[in-house]
């Protein structure tokens, strides 16, 4: 399994989610593989959301 860097976020989460983790993985494939291992244990469910850094978002908005 590939290693990933975990970044702590100071926030209070209201609504559907009990916990939000921001994880920087080497690739989307590596992240999905790691999450498949965690979910396979059966005691966790997850939702994966793609995030964009400032540079990526700037490139996206230039195309609009």
C-alpha positions in Angstrom: 0.0 0.0 0.0 1.3 3.5 -0.9 1.9 5.9 1.9 -0.1 9.1 2.1 0.4 12.4 3.9 -2.4 13.3 6.3 -3.1 17.0 7.0 -5.1 18.0 10.0 -7.9 20.5 9.5 -9.4 22.6 12.3 -13.1 22.7 11.7 -16.4 21.8 13.2 -18.4 19.7 10.9 -22.2 20.1 10.9 -24.5 17.9 8.9 -24.2 14.5 7.4 -20.4 13.9 8.1 -18.9 13.0 11.4 -15.3 13.4 10.2 -13.6 14.9 7.2 -10.0 13.9 6.4 -7.9 15.6 3.8 -5.4 13.2 2.4 -2.7 13.9 -0.2 -2.1 10.6 -2.0 0.4 10.0 -4.9 -2.6 9.4 -7.2 -6.3 8.9 -7.2 -5.8 5.2 -7.8 -3.5 4.9 -4.7 -6.1 6.7 -2.6 -9.0 4.5 -3.8 -6.9 1.4 -3.1 -6.2 2.6 0.4 -9.8 3.4 1.1 -10.9 0.0 -0.3 -8.7 -1.6 2.3 -10.2 0.5 5.1 -13.8 -0.1 4.0 -13.2 -3.8 3.6 -12.8 -4.1 7.4 -16.5 -3.5 7.5 -16.7 -1.0 10.3 -16.2 2.2 8.2 -18.1 3.7 5.3 -16.7 6.5 3.3 -17.4 9.1 0.7 -14.6 10.3 -1.5 -14.6 13.9 -2.8 -12.1 15.3 -5.3 -10.5 18.5 -4.1 -8.6 21.1 -6.2 -5.7 23.2 -5.1 -5.5 26.9 -6.0 -3.5 26.3 -9.2 -5.9 23.6 -10.5 -8.9 25.7 -9.7 -7.4 28.7 -11.5 -6.9 26.6 -14.6 -10.5 25.3 -14.4 -12.0 28.8 -14.1 -9.9 30.1 -17.0 -11.8 27.6 -19.2 -15.2 28.9 -18.1 
